[in-house]
Amino acid sequence: MGNIAAVTSIAAILALALARLPPPLRAERDYEMPEGATSPKYIEFLESNAHIIYPILAVLVLTLMVVGILQAWKAHDLDGLTKAEFKREIIHELRKDVGGQTAENLSRAIGLEPFKLAKLLEEMKRDGLVLSYTNTQRLQVWQLKGVGPNAQKPY
């Protein structure tokens, strides 16, 4: 019974404390914007010319994206003289090892990035200069056509 009396007295004290609190803010006071909140002229300019400005920005962004893509695409291409010199180096390295070499070994020996080397090797394969096969270690091995253990006999 003592617990019930303690809970009742605590509830009465809380009720009296809540009664003394000030009333909540009334809904009559609406939010008022501070002075100069919309005074910048560029906001008014954007709002009045949005139908012109945003399409121009969209075209500008698309143009920059296309220029970036084209520059990245051109960066991977080699000029004719450089390409011929690298092909000569590839043939020289493949003649050293008639059994063939992996693209990683060739890129280290020649000093060419693996992506560009793979592109050159595929081009040389289309031209009929080299051939490739996959060895038992699942590595693609490149070798000169007509040279090495996989060469076809002329007879």
Helices and strands as residue ranges (DSSP letters): H 2-20, H 41-48, H 50-75, H 80-96, E 101-102, H 103-110, H 114-127, E 130-134, E 140-144
